[in-house]
């Protein structure tokens, strides 16, 4: 099915001409040709992360950390040269580019964050040259989770996305009522390694605006880090959202996924363990789950001269594993279902963005994080001029759109809206509920009081739980308590529990109300359905049900603990060292994620404990500690155990800690005094000098290379073949993902590129004393700072009231020039050792 295509194309910068050979490792579907047209890095034009085309058919690209460029590509089959011209204005750092309305729109992701936002570049004097820059909106945010893609909608509006570290502008409209909250009944556990700990709802967002930037309106929220957007033939909007690899193996892990963005949709990302399950009625969920990766660009097949079935789907890019997927969609009610398949791949091939050219070919760029970058073209061997597929809007989609209009100012047909709350199509009932929240509250309460339909009552209950006054929330709870839970179908039961959850989360109810819920639902627990049990255990713990502990411990004895999250196959994981090794280790020893859910819920239980069931419970931690999950997996378990110990008498805590598998949770620090010593003499190594070593990365002494790996402290912070520290990225397959130049640059000058996941902070206290390090955890009053990357346990506790200023450090936690103690042979051995680790697997 796959074949390797090697295509040689002559390219030049300006008048220079030199041959470039395509990467021979690129695989693509039969019938397609891949050409490498240009290497920006080789010409010192940066590492490209975004691309668009103007009205003249020219490509426009952006360096992640630098300027914009015009690119004139040769025609398919032509021997003409590529011409790259620097953009005439000072603009760049773009994660999103769009040509529309005789203007270039730029989603700038500035290094300092203050200049991040939406820009419009125009031709003020109509001489055919862009010359005026207008700053339309500021988005405070930067880095890999900053402002991202921008596309033109079929309605003529601009659509753009922001990662979950990107704040909205000061003034905005919203299709949803902007009353976002975490909405977790038992609270959430923040990431033990500190990632996104201060990020609250709504998380990542998608918004639209007029061509001049006015009427900025948020249309969807709850993404982690969606990079790009695309419209299909029907004019429906999609994005490709990222996972959180450190969550792998946990019950809240969400894979990379394609999402259908409808007006007012919420996708349920919350920090740490707070991510909402896809089955929640207030979370619309994904249409295609793929697995692990780092989603970037998207291109509609309808814009390409590709044969069917490709015109009817979309192409989505994964940076981490160098894989381009083709996603096909099938209408299902008011939304879609879909499937994915690999279309193109390479190692390394860090895909960033793509665009359809005027010739119908797919142009894509690779790069990011200053990696070696490339411009490629994909065309079909039998490509000919083809027309776009005409999309058809289903009757269900029309009904959904009508309901969505009520949330943006159209006068509502209340009878139609009310009836739609009970529709069995979840996208229609969701749209009705969002619009219901904008209607007169007393009118809604009056209709609710007279209603008998279970679905309508539950959806209305969710709306009033979110937006209603306390008196009306009490009316809702009283009526929901009169409904028969056991006669509901599974989805109704899920929605019913969620409505009660939201009433408690956003309302103010006393112990008597909790007792009523406990008495009503306690008798239905456990159910025969695990999804119902997942939700009931949390609600019953919250209302202090006296039997929930014993019932849950009996339930989890025979629990099916299979992790159902999609996992990539070994062929794909082998393309990346970012977390490919972690995925493989997890597959060999998969965490029982369902067990983890129940253990987490019981960690908050205050009632129903005795000596016997406490022993059974804490032994479950040992089962969990023995599995392999993502980087934060063990830390989450420690947080759960810490919460559970709050409800344990101090006299027996040590005994229960021992039962929980304490030794499995410990991380042994390296004894630096016993590390191998290099012979030297060393030198102040430069990247060019490393690259000049004969046979670097290809030959060397493997045994001595391993010693040098330990000697220069790599093993203290990095893992190789499941051994070493976890402060930095896993290096097992680093040589398959990065070139020798990239590795040498990262070692000699680690400050050049600092991933958001490993960034440090600089804290200045009120007394002007300064501290530097990584935030490993925090609570309402304190921050815990790891000030020594060589010792994960070395933490400094800082009271938040004593902090005068806190900012992201531009300095990497990795020390620079660690190889300066090594001589040339030892450097060669070190690189050979790294290269051989991936080959051994």
Secondary structure as UniProt FT lines:
FT   STRAND          2..4
FT   STRAND          8..11
FT   TURN            14..15
FT   STRAND          18..21
FT   TURN            24..25
FT   STRAND          27..29
FT   TURN            30..31
FT   STRAND          32..38
FT   HELIX           41..43
FT   STRAND          48..53
FT   TURN            55..56
FT   STRAND          59..63
FT   TURN            64..65
FT   STRAND          67..72
FT   TURN            76..77
FT   STRAND          83..86
FT   STRAND          94..100
FT   TURN            101..102
FT   STRAND          103..108
FT   TURN            111..112
FT   TURN            114..115
FT   STRAND          117..122
FT   TURN            124..125
FT   STRAND          132..138
FT   HELIX           143..145
FT   STRAND          147..152
FT   TURN            154..155
FT   STRAND          158..162
FT   TURN            164..165
FT   STRAND          173..174
FT   TURN            185..186
FT   TURN            192..193
FT   TURN            195..198
FT   TURN            201..202
FT   STRAND          204..209
FT   TURN            211..212
FT   STRAND          217..223
FT   STRAND          229..231
FT   TURN            233..234
FT   STRAND          237..241
FT   HELIX           245..247
FT   TURN            248..249
FT   TURN            251..252
FT   STRAND          256..261
FT   TURN            263..264
FT   STRAND          265..266
FT   HELIX           272..274
FT   TURN            278..279
FT   TURN            281..282
FT   STRAND          288..291
FT   STRAND          295..300
FT   HELIX           301..303
FT   TURN            308..309
FT   HELIX           310..312
FT   STRAND          313..318
FT   TURN            319..322
FT   STRAND          323..332
FT   TURN            333..334
FT   STRAND          335..345
FT   STRAND          351..356
FT   TURN            358..359
FT   STRAND          362..366
FT   TURN            369..370
FT   STRAND          374..380
FT   TURN            381..382
FT   HELIX           395..405
FT   HELIX           406..408
FT   HELIX           414..420
FT   TURN            421..422
FT   HELIX           426..436
FT   TURN            437..438
FT   HELIX           441..450
FT   HELIX           454..467
FT   HELIX           470..480
FT   TURN            481..482
FT   TURN            486..487
FT   HELIX           490..506
FT   HELIX           511..522
FT   TURN            523..524
FT   HELIX           530..542
FT   TURN            543..544
FT   TURN            546..547
FT   HELIX           548..557
FT   HELIX           570..573
FT   TURN            574..575
FT   HELIX           580..588
FT   HELIX           593..602
FT   TURN            603..604
FT   HELIX           611..625
FT   TURN            631..632
FT   HELIX           633..645
FT   TURN            646..647
FT   HELIX           650..652
FT   HELIX           653..659
FT   TURN            660..661
FT   HELIX           662..665
FT   HELIX           672..674
FT   HELIX           687..691
FT   TURN            694..698
FT   HELIX           702..711
FT   TURN            712..713
FT   HELIX           714..717
FT   STRAND          719..720
FT   TURN            721..722
FT   STRAND          723..724
FT   TURN            732..733
FT   HELIX           734..737
FT   HELIX           740..748
FT   HELIX           750..752
FT   HELIX           756..758
FT   STRAND          761..765
FT   TURN            766..767
FT   STRAND          770..778
FT   STRAND          782..786
FT   TURN            789..790
FT   TURN            792..793
FT   STRAND          795..799
FT   HELIX           800..802
FT   STRAND          803..808
FT   HELIX           818..821
FT   HELIX           824..839
//
